[in-house]
Amino acid sequence: MALPRFSALPASALKRAPLGGLEAIYHVPSGITHLLAEPVPDLLDALAQLPPGESVTPAQVLALVAERFDIVGDEPGEAPEAVVAERLAELGALGLVVIARDA
């Protein structure tokens, strides 16, 4: 099965502003504003640090944010990589990140 890989949108596609303990993210192409809580904005930051067009696995994103966050799942024993993969898939469904699959 192909592993999902994720990459950032162009910087011009998202307008971001802190809003209390949340972050408001305006998706320019759709005109929709999303409110996201930590560590989800940090996942976007991690992807934005990559060279344009480069995509990474959830495990690689986890490695980029693991120093700042203790990622835990809703279910006991849920792997941190699975939690990050779920959050990235949700961001992809919202159009806030690009999802690619290995061939």
Buried (B, 14 or more C-beta within 10 A) or exposed (E): EEEBBBBBBEEEBBEBEEEEEBBBBBBEEEEEEBEBEEBBBBBBBBBBEBEEEEBBBBBBBBBBBEEEBEBEBEEEEEBBBBBBBBBBBBBBEBBBBBBBEEE
